[in-house]
């Protein structure tokens, strides 16, 4: 069975309001899509609007997708021990950089950050659960369900992902190949479970599941 995340583990709008009320838009760093985000010692970034992807380079030189970070979720050097760690914006994004000292002095901010770290932890567990699925088509379907329920925007067909993930990004997250991901996405579109809108955005339609076929990657 495909792993399906719960909507209750979604982003916290209250925490985002706290961030904007406390630090005002003048302190937000705006980055356009495709920008690299510098990692700073003893500082944590928070996404206020937009989304970034976390990547690393394997010992074989391959890029690995470690996770996605959306509104009200944190990332930064203090939260990782992965070498060759990089962060790139997937769309135009507003980010807030907070020092660990500033977080320690603000109990309300510290509690909100703890909840946000918990959301990131749940996403990491969900990705690990997906890697345990034997069938690649189940991994791809589960990965898109995870993104849609966490970050998708309701539309007429279902939940739209307002971010640009390449087939290689999906393959890197699920330990498979770009060719396999392309094949599975095509099957999901033929099934009617997945739709591509006029802006080339993925829309997860959540129709009743049907078998994609007996072949496995």
Steps between C-alpha positions, in 0.01 A plus 500: 500500500625847418596710800256792528587787738242669717389856434518563875880502468485802271650844532419735789342824383512635856878464512533683168287784635725516806807527280358779288362691799827477691750572226300690237543466125801735502709224658400234249750391236336463159662252260387415149446144382824307449702701753749339735449570870819545706528289813623696802653367819274537805209630289177336387300597193120496505285496187226763528377468141615272220695175511858374490656161436779347706762304310834329551762344275569129543848349498431403139423859401122457475265764636267372773174668592487501881172680544280798425437795731182705471331783689566513876767229478870536594833395353860593558847393600412428868234251383722277287821299510494414130807605304469668159161632613328754275174696492326635189172688467239323290295815447517866599538484879512721809735368767585610851842440657508472881802453722488221755557764770190694389293181507622420851393844625143471365299217663204539264725483197686200647174308551384581148833389361481173691162429340642587159796266551249231591331546162835461324567185704166351392583571137835324535329194650246501217778503240672210675172308501466557125848359436386179668236439231609244244305627200636821350153613389388484865796713605421764235131505585572523872758777447249710305234434765742621765571821310135561412365455852783708652536779246232465231250773415137397437383536142215365289678174418655432842813636670748701294873504573618856441864400468720368226650162578685329218468130432860473620407667832231238558736221397767627740253504789377146431825321410403424141572633150360795308383267220301291748341808656400628154337165421308488829380862472372422153307200635352711781385760247343230282321366807357844575661520844745769387440806283730763346344847487559778247800627699659154507420458869421156640146451632428195715140402432461227767275280288437141618818304449538260212787272425770659287602166355706206603842634399739618768814708483 
